[in-house]
Amino acid sequence: MPARNILVINCGSSSIKFALVNEAHSQFPLSGIAERLGSPDAVLHWQRGSGERDSLIIPNGDHRTALSQLLPLVQGAAGGKLHGIGHRVVHGGELFTAATRLDPKVLAAINATAPLAPLHNPANLQGIEAAMKLFANLPHVAVFDTAFHQTMPEHAYRYALPDSLYREHGVRRYGFHGTSHRFVSRRAAEMAGLSVGDSSWLSAHLGNGCSTCAIVNGQSRDTSMGLTPLEGLVMGTRSGDVDPNLHSHLHRTLGWSLEEIDRMLNRDSGLKGLSGLSNDMRSLEKAREQGHAGATLAIEVFCYRLAKSLAAMSCALPQLDGLIFTGGIGENSPLVRSKTVAHLRLFGLSLDNEANARCVRGVGGAIQAYGAPRVLVVPTNEERQIALDTLALLDH
């Protein structure tokens, strides 16, 4: 049977990331992004394989415009043989524990979950509906960021709040980045020569959004993000954990509205807020080398809070087969990895400096010092995982 092609689509409110995944090739035949959708500057960028890059201005183009421009490019790159479309959906609530074929009932359920992810689910739906009209004769599959974490035990996902808030309104910890944590833990088991079904991992997905996860025998047992992606670690622009009473304190003392506090915690905090400079770790590492106090502090807080979260996640593991670093920062910052591991001395973790320095720009591998517990850098590939989940569903 010839290798099949899956188009993976990830829609934001004003963007669409896409990748054409061929099951037999590690490189994407086509990938890219449509951004600034709905504005006069809307543009579609794409790349064929590792070579030719191209762009097309689509003034005021919406999701549907971008997808219709993308359609002939995809058909061409797939040699006219496209087998299905996998959609990333951020929040599946408690309804979805695995990838699911899209139909009117599933669309309605994703819509009903929108209050839990008001920035993400409506945008995901917009893209899904546009794609289902344009690719009407193809199977469409939703892959949920939250699904992997539906194996968490109740003592890990419940908040200590009145029971009715959970029973009637779904207020609980859901977790995100599930597709990435799932992909890298499977890959880590492969790299270590261990069985997925008999191994335990701590995983740190570090990008503009960051989360940790405890994975036992291929299942999520705990994760740092909660009801929303704001809980947990310090991130690019998100604060992570703060005192729950901060809202009322800021409202009382500064007169801030809920919207202002929400914006500050999600858009103006994290690395950006601490450094007063940037949410980009690369810029902060350069500024730190030049003695910038804010950048230095932001990196220290980021690494300490990450180590603290990993130590907390270890409560869910029967043993530790390895610590995984992934995501843009996790895969490319030897500094963050070494500073974080330095806080975890009680675990006996220690890095080989040369191996750590070598793991950047897509290079993965073991970076622990000789005789120390396993530490791996594992490049994530959420698009491939979404394609694999889509194919697995099409095989049934």
C-alpha positions, 0 to 999 in steps of 0.5 A: 500500500502506498504511503498516505498523506494527511494534512494537519491544520492548527487554527488560531484566531488570526492564523493557520499553521499547516503541514502535509505529513507523509507517513513514510517520510520524516520531512514534510512535503509542504508546511507553512503558516497563514497569518494576520488573517482578517487584516489588510496584511493577511499573508500565506507563507509556505515551504516545500520540503527543506527547500523553496519558500514562497509567500502570497499576500491575501488582503483581508483574507479569512480562514476560508480564503487562506485554505482555498489558496492552500488547496491547490498547493496541498493537492500538488505536493500530495500528488493529488492523493490526500487521505484525510485532514487532522485538526488540532483542537485545544480543549476537549473537556471531559468528553474526548479522551482520544482523537475523534472523527468530526461530524455535526455531533462532535462539532456541537460538543467542541462548541459547548466546550468553548467557555473553557477555552474562549481564545482557542476553541472558537478559532479551531472551529472556524478553521474546521468548518472552512476546511470541511466545506473545501475538502468535503469528500475527505475524512476530518479528525479532531485531535485534542490537546487535553485528551492525553491528560484524561488518564489523570486520577481524580486526586490529581485533577480536582481542585479543592473547591465546592463540589458543585463547581466540578459537577455542574460547571466542569471546573477541574484541571485539564492540562494541555500540550498533551499531543507533544508530551505523548509524542516525546515520551514514546520517542524517549522510550524508543531512544532508551530501548524501553517499552512505552508500557513499562517506563516512567518519564518527567517531561518538560515542554518549553516554548512560549507556553510551557508545561510539565507532565508525569507519564507512567506506562504511556499515560499522563498521571499529572501535568502542570497546566490546569483549567486553562493554560495559565496555571503552572510554569513561568511562560513567555507572557503568562505568569503561571502560578500566582496567589489566587487572591491576586485578582481581588488584591489588584482590584481593591488596591489599584481598581483594576477590572477583571479584563485588565488583570486577565490581560496582564496575567496572560499577555504581559507577565512571564519572561516578558513581565519579569525581564521588562524586555522580551518573551523570547528566551534567545533575546534574554540569554543575549541580554543576560550575557551583557549583564541585563538584570531583568533578563538574568532574573527572568531566566533564574525564576523560569528555571527554578520554577520549572525544577520545582514543578518537575520535583512536584510531578515526581510524586506521580511516578513509581520510578524515574526512567528519565527527564525529557526536555522538548519545545522551542526552549527545551530543545535549544537552550543548554543554559535553561537545561543546565540551570534547571537540572542544577536545582534537582540535585536530590534526584542525582541528576547531572549533565554532560556539558559537551552533550548538552551544548550539542543538542540544539537546532533539531539535534536530540539525544542523551545529555546526562553525565556518565552514571547519572540518571537519564536526561534526554533532549527530544525534538517534538513533532505535534504535526506528525503525532496528529497525523498518526492519530488521524491515520489510526482512526482511518484504519478502523 
